[in-house]
Amino acid sequence: MQRTNATTLTPVSFILNGVPGLEDMHIWISLPFCSMYIVAMVGNCGLLYLIRYEDSLHKPMYFFLAMLSFTDIIMCSSTLPNTLGIFWFNLKEIDFNACLTQMFFIHTFTGMESGVLMLMALDRYVAICYPLRYATILTNPIIANAGFITFLRGVILVIPFAFLTKRLPYCRGNVIPHTYCDHMSVAKVSCGNVKINAVYGLMVALLIGGFDILCITVSYTMILRAVVKLSSADARQKAFGTCTAHICAIVFSYTPAFFSFFTHRFGGHRIPHSLHIIMANIYLLLPPTMNPIVYGVKTKQIRDCVIRFFVASKDTKSHNI
């Protein structure tokens, strides 16, 4: 431990314990986590490649999807390599500043994930309710500015986490019962008053998650009203069918988030801490894993591009032979 002044103790590093109580099963727990991470990286990198090089995908909906894929890559990569190092090689030590950096990336890009899902809901609202003005409303500069503002929102709200965490005295030790540096998991190791951390963390969750969920709810309420007014059943099915993949992405993103949020506050003593840790990892892994699969299955344009890509690759190999 390194003393910074007369009253404050700042650790040189933290020890991440992994999943407390399940240390003997770390190898088995790592297998699904590693598999999900591989699928997430391949799927999201594949989507970014397709959207970059396929002219038919140069549309607002797919630009927002590219933002989501990029966010997913950063979000899961900020924790999984470190988590697998703990599970496989017992590499539990993390530098104090590296811990704060990891905390920043985790919370910034989980906020970015929520914000991009909100932007995608607004995109579907414009596409269905104002189809003739879709291209003029969602221009490339508007999309870029919306993405930048969403990212900036996360950065501005998350930066105080580092300062609030750094000010705390860590006289109880430096062992964190987690696989990564979550804000409140680090703060609870402290022997100081963490009430400000808890209140500010809740405020950020409401400002980001609460606002985004409200916008998504309003968008889909307006979409449903517009779809119901369509004359034919086929038109209604086609219009709402364009939202299916996005609705699945919302479910995969917010379900584990809500589980972690409510169990921490209302069921913390009845639910094993190991389950909290596993769900916290799933919260960061499930959306990046499932989003490219859902969009690949549910979106015809992406399916067609994937088929053309594999056919072209096969023809190129045959020609070379």
Beta strands, then each sheet from edge to edge (+ up, - down):
strand 1: 2-3
strand 2: 9-10
strand 3: 13-16
strand 4: 93-95
strand 5: 175-176
sheet 1: 1+ 2-
sheet 2: 4+ 3- 5-
end
